[in-house]
C-alpha cells in the first residue's frame, strides 16, 4: 500500500518503521524543518518494551538508558533536599526503560527502511476520502499539502500529536475531544548549567513547580503550573513565554527567576498543556489516528511514548493480518489498543497532585508522606 503518515514524532517514526518493514511505501510529512529532539526523558513501559524488541531495537534502546527520575529530588527554598521521587509508585516494573527523547527519536529514524521517507517543512492542508466498502482496491485519499503538492494515498495515518491537523480535518475541531487537566508544562535549555554537577531538583510553590534537570552533559529548566484552559497560538513562542512568565509572576524564591530567564532566552522553548484526547473511534474511512493524535494521555501519565509504540505496532500487525481490508484492521487495532489507553488516561490524577500541591500545607504534607514511605531526602 501507499501510506501517508502525518507527523515525524515517536508515533510517526514507529509507524514508518513498522509499515515500511512490511513492504508498504510510506511517506512521513512533518510540519517542522527537522526532527524534534528536545524534551525531558521518556519512559517505555509494559508491552511497549515488547514492541521495541520486535522492531529489533531493544538492545539499542537499553544502551541509552538513563536513570534521571531516580536521581530527582524535591527541594526547599534553600535548595536542600526534602524528599525523592517515589519510583515504586510511578513505575510499572523494574523493566521500565527511561531514556532521552532525542535518543529514541534518533534510534527510530536511523532504523527506517528504504521504503519509508520523511518530507520536512510541509503539512496536510486538505483531505478528500473517496469512500469505500472497507477494502483498499478502488479508492483512495486525495491530499493537498501546504506546499502546494498533491498526492493520492491508500491510507492516511494521523500521528501528528495532541493538536493533530488530521484529526481536525477528519473528525472535527479539537475542542470536541479535548479534556483539559488543568496543568501546563514548559521546557527550556539552560546552557549556563550544562555539564555542571548536582542532582535533579524540583521546587514547589502552591500550584506551581520549577525544576532543573541535568542529563547527558546538558541541563534544562522545567516548569509546570495549574491553570484553567488558556487560548494561545501553538506556534507563537513569544506568546507562550509570556504565559509562563505571567504564571510565575511574584515568585522569586529558590532559582525561579534564573530558570525563567533561561526560558526567555531559549529559541527552542517548548510549551504544552496537560490535556487528554477522548474519541469514540480512532478511524474514519481510510484515515486512522495513532498516538497523541488519537488518545493523548497527557504527560502526567508517563505513558504517552508507550502508547505511541504499541499503537504503531498493533496497527501494522492488523493491516498485515487483514490484507486489503483496512476497516477490519482498524477495528482490530482499536480493540487491542483501547485497554492500554484507558489505563494510561486513568493514571494522571495522582501524578498531578504529587507534582503540584495547591497550598503550602499540601506541599508539606506531600513531603512528610514521602519521607514516611522511605523516599525522604538522601
CORURZI-V609242 format. One record per residue. RES is the residue in three letters. D_CENTER is the distance of its C-alpha to the mean C-alpha in Angstrom with 2 decimals. Layout:
res=RES d_center=D_CENTER
res=RES d_center=D_CENTER
//
This chain:
res=UNK d_center=27.56
res=UNK d_center=26.34
res=UNK d_center=22.65
res=UNK d_center=20.50
res=UNK d_center=16.70
res=UNK d_center=15.01
res=UNK d_center=12.07
res=UNK d_center=11.92
res=UNK d_center=8.32
res=UNK d_center=7.87
res=UNK d_center=8.88
res=UNK d_center=11.58
res=UNK d_center=12.91
res=UNK d_center=13.17
res=UNK d_center=14.99
res=UNK d_center=17.19
res=UNK d_center=18.09
res=UNK d_center=18.87
res=UNK d_center=20.75
res=UNK d_center=22.43
res=UNK d_center=23.87
res=UNK d_center=25.35
res=UNK d_center=27.32
res=UNK d_center=25.50
res=UNK d_center=25.46
res=UNK d_center=21.90
res=UNK d_center=21.14
res=UNK d_center=17.65
res=UNK d_center=17.83
res=UNK d_center=15.55
res=UNK d_center=16.08
res=UNK d_center=15.74
res=UNK d_center=18.63
res=UNK d_center=16.88
res=UNK d_center=13.76
res=UNK d_center=11.25
res=UNK d_center=11.74
res=UNK d_center=11.16
res=UNK d_center=9.00
res=UNK d_center=10.17
res=UNK d_center=10.59
res=UNK d_center=8.35
res=UNK d_center=10.23
res=UNK d_center=11.67
res=UNK d_center=13.87
res=UNK d_center=16.71
res=UNK d_center=17.25
res=UNK d_center=14.18
res=UNK d_center=16.51
res=UNK d_center=19.15
res=UNK d_center=17.07
res=UNK d_center=16.60
res=UNK d_center=20.28
res=UNK d_center=21.42
res=UNK d_center=19.83
res=UNK d_center=22.10
res=UNK d_center=19.48
res=UNK d_center=19.59
res=UNK d_center=22.20
res=UNK d_center=20.34
res=UNK d_center=17.18
res=UNK d_center=19.54
res=UNK d_center=21.33
res=UNK d_center=18.38
res=UNK d_center=17.87
res=UNK d_center=17.85
res=UNK d_center=18.80
res=UNK d_center=17.45
res=UNK d_center=16.97
res=UNK d_center=20.50
res=UNK d_center=21.81
res=UNK d_center=20.41
res=UNK d_center=23.01
res=UNK d_center=23.70
res=UNK d_center=26.52
res=UNK d_center=29.19
res=UNK d_center=30.37
res=UNK d_center=32.35
res=UNK d_center=29.46
res=UNK d_center=31.00
res=UNK d_center=28.78
res=UNK d_center=29.13
res=UNK d_center=26.68
res=UNK d_center=23.95
res=UNK d_center=20.62
res=UNK d_center=21.81
res=UNK d_center=20.23
res=UNK d_center=22.17
res=UNK d_center=20.46
res=UNK d_center=16.78
res=UNK d_center=17.12
res=UNK d_center=18.05
res=UNK d_center=20.52
res=UNK d_center=21.76
res=UNK d_center=20.32
res=UNK d_center=16.68
res=UNK d_center=15.45
res=UNK d_center=13.73
res=UNK d_center=13.30
res=UNK d_center=12.21
res=UNK d_center=9.19
res=UNK d_center=12.06
res=UNK d_center=14.12
res=UNK d_center=12.03
res=UNK d_center=11.58
res=UNK d_center=15.33
res=UNK d_center=16.31
res=UNK d_center=14.94
res=UNK d_center=16.42
res=UNK d_center=19.64
res=UNK d_center=19.97
res=UNK d_center=20.10
res=UNK d_center=23.56
res=UNK d_center=26.10
res=UNK d_center=25.46
res=UNK d_center=22.01
res=UNK d_center=21.78
res=UNK d_center=19.32
res=UNK d_center=20.74
res=UNK d_center=19.30
res=UNK d_center=20.18
res=UNK d_center=20.57
res=UNK d_center=19.11
res=UNK d_center=20.47
res=UNK d_center=23.01
res=UNK d_center=24.78
res=UNK d_center=24.77
res=UNK d_center=27.98
res=UNK d_center=28.03
res=UNK d_center=31.60
res=UNK d_center=31.36
res=UNK d_center=32.60
res=UNK d_center=33.68
res=UNK d_center=30.63
res=UNK d_center=31.65
res=UNK d_center=30.69
res=UNK d_center=34.24
res=UNK d_center=35.58
res=UNK d_center=32.60
res=UNK d_center=29.54
res=UNK d_center=27.16
res=UNK d_center=28.44
res=UNK d_center=25.83
res=UNK d_center=26.59
res=UNK d_center=24.34
res=UNK d_center=24.27
res=UNK d_center=26.24
res=UNK d_center=29.00
res=UNK d_center=28.52
res=UNK d_center=28.83
res=UNK d_center=28.17
res=UNK d_center=28.71
res=UNK d_center=26.44
res=UNK d_center=26.91
res=UNK d_center=23.36
res=UNK d_center=20.42
res=UNK d_center=16.89
res=UNK d_center=14.20
res=UNK d_center=10.83
res=UNK d_center=10.34
res=UNK d_center=7.40
res=UNK d_center=8.23
res=UNK d_center=11.39
res=UNK d_center=12.45
res=UNK d_center=15.95
res=UNK d_center=16.85
res=UNK d_center=16.34
res=UNK d_center=18.43
res=UNK d_center=21.07
res=UNK d_center=21.53
res=UNK d_center=20.73
res=UNK d_center=21.51
res=UNK d_center=20.21
res=UNK d_center=16.91
res=UNK d_center=19.05
res=UNK d_center=20.39
res=UNK d_center=17.24
res=UNK d_center=15.30
res=UNK d_center=15.80
res=UNK d_center=15.40
res=UNK d_center=15.30
res=UNK d_center=17.22
res=UNK d_center=14.96
res=UNK d_center=13.61
res=UNK d_center=11.82
res=UNK d_center=13.06
res=UNK d_center=13.13
res=UNK d_center=16.12
res=UNK d_center=18.07
res=UNK d_center=21.27
res=UNK d_center=23.61
res=UNK d_center=26.51
res=UNK d_center=25.12
res=UNK d_center=24.13
res=UNK d_center=25.91
res=UNK d_center=27.38
res=UNK d_center=27.92
res=UNK d_center=26.74
res=UNK d_center=24.42
res=UNK d_center=21.01
res=UNK d_center=21.96
res=UNK d_center=20.75
res=UNK d_center=23.25
res=UNK d_center=23.50
res=UNK d_center=25.60
res=UNK d_center=25.67
res=UNK d_center=22.43
res=UNK d_center=20.88
res=UNK d_center=19.47
res=UNK d_center=19.78
res=UNK d_center=19.06
res=UNK d_center=19.85
res=UNK d_center=18.07
res=UNK d_center=19.82
res=UNK d_center=18.87
res=UNK d_center=20.16
res=UNK d_center=22.71
res=UNK d_center=20.55
res=UNK d_center=19.71
res=UNK d_center=17.18
res=UNK d_center=17.82
res=UNK d_center=15.32
res=UNK d_center=16.03
res=UNK d_center=15.40
res=UNK d_center=17.93
res=UNK d_center=18.99
res=UNK d_center=20.02
res=UNK d_center=20.98
res=UNK d_center=19.11
res=UNK d_center=19.65
res=UNK d_center=20.43
res=UNK d_center=19.40
res=UNK d_center=18.83
res=UNK d_center=15.22
res=UNK d_center=16.92
res=UNK d_center=19.49
res=UNK d_center=18.63
res=UNK d_center=22.01
res=UNK d_center=21.56
res=UNK d_center=18.24
res=UNK d_center=20.03
res=UNK d_center=22.91
res=UNK d_center=20.91
res=UNK d_center=19.84
res=UNK d_center=23.45
res=UNK d_center=24.87
res=UNK d_center=22.76
res=UNK d_center=24.24
res=UNK d_center=27.68
res=UNK d_center=30.49
res=UNK d_center=28.58
res=UNK d_center=30.15
res=UNK d_center=30.02
res=UNK d_center=28.66
res=UNK d_center=26.87
res=UNK d_center=25.16
res=UNK d_center=27.21
res=UNK d_center=26.54
res=UNK d_center=22.76
res=UNK d_center=22.95
res=UNK d_center=25.13
res=UNK d_center=22.57
res=UNK d_center=20.01
res=UNK d_center=22.79
res=UNK d_center=23.64
res=UNK d_center=20.30
res=UNK d_center=20.02
res=UNK d_center=16.39
res=UNK d_center=15.52
res=UNK d_center=12.01
res=UNK d_center=12.00
res=UNK d_center=10.15
res=UNK d_center=11.19
res=UNK d_center=10.36
res=UNK d_center=11.07
res=UNK d_center=11.15
res=UNK d_center=12.34
res=UNK d_center=15.53
res=UNK d_center=17.53
res=UNK d_center=20.74
res=UNK d_center=20.18
res=UNK d_center=17.56
res=UNK d_center=20.30
res=UNK d_center=23.22
res=UNK d_center=25.84
res=UNK d_center=24.49
res=UNK d_center=20.96
res=UNK d_center=18.07
res=UNK d_center=14.38
res=UNK d_center=11.76
res=UNK d_center=8.18
res=UNK d_center=6.67
res=UNK d_center=9.94
res=UNK d_center=12.01
res=UNK d_center=10.78
res=UNK d_center=7.73
res=UNK d_center=8.69
res=UNK d_center=7.52
res=UNK d_center=6.54
res=UNK d_center=10.26
res=UNK d_center=10.23
res=UNK d_center=8.87
res=UNK d_center=8.33
res=UNK d_center=5.09
res=UNK d_center=5.86
res=UNK d_center=9.35
res=UNK d_center=9.32
res=UNK d_center=8.25
res=UNK d_center=11.08
res=UNK d_center=13.55
res=UNK d_center=13.18
res=UNK d_center=14.03
res=UNK d_center=16.75
res=UNK d_center=18.30
res=UNK d_center=18.53
res=UNK d_center=20.15
res=UNK d_center=22.47
res=UNK d_center=23.58
res=UNK d_center=24.34
res=UNK d_center=26.41
res=UNK d_center=28.20
res=UNK d_center=28.98
res=UNK d_center=30.30
res=UNK d_center=30.51
res=UNK d_center=29.88
res=UNK d_center=26.37
res=UNK d_center=26.60
res=UNK d_center=27.52
res=UNK d_center=24.64
res=UNK d_center=22.14
res=UNK d_center=23.83
res=UNK d_center=23.74
res=UNK d_center=20.05
res=UNK d_center=19.36
res=UNK d_center=21.86
res=UNK d_center=20.27
res=UNK d_center=16.62
res=UNK d_center=17.50
res=UNK d_center=18.56
res=UNK d_center=15.32
res=UNK d_center=13.48
res=UNK d_center=16.33
res=UNK d_center=16.28
res=UNK d_center=12.63
res=UNK d_center=13.09
res=UNK d_center=16.40
res=UNK d_center=15.33
res=UNK d_center=13.88
res=UNK d_center=17.30
res=UNK d_center=18.72
res=UNK d_center=15.87
res=UNK d_center=16.34
res=UNK d_center=20.07
res=UNK d_center=20.00
res=UNK d_center=18.03
res=UNK d_center=19.72
res=UNK d_center=23.30
res=UNK d_center=25.11
res=UNK d_center=28.49
res=UNK d_center=30.17
res=UNK d_center=31.71
res=UNK d_center=28.40
res=UNK d_center=27.11
res=UNK d_center=30.35
res=UNK d_center=30.15
res=UNK d_center=26.64
res=UNK d_center=27.95
res=UNK d_center=31.12
res=UNK d_center=29.42
res=UNK d_center=27.30
res=UNK d_center=30.50
res=UNK d_center=32.40
res=UNK d_center=29.93
res=UNK d_center=30.36
res=UNK d_center=27.29
res=UNK d_center=29.33
res=UNK d_center=29.70
res=UNK d_center=30.42
//
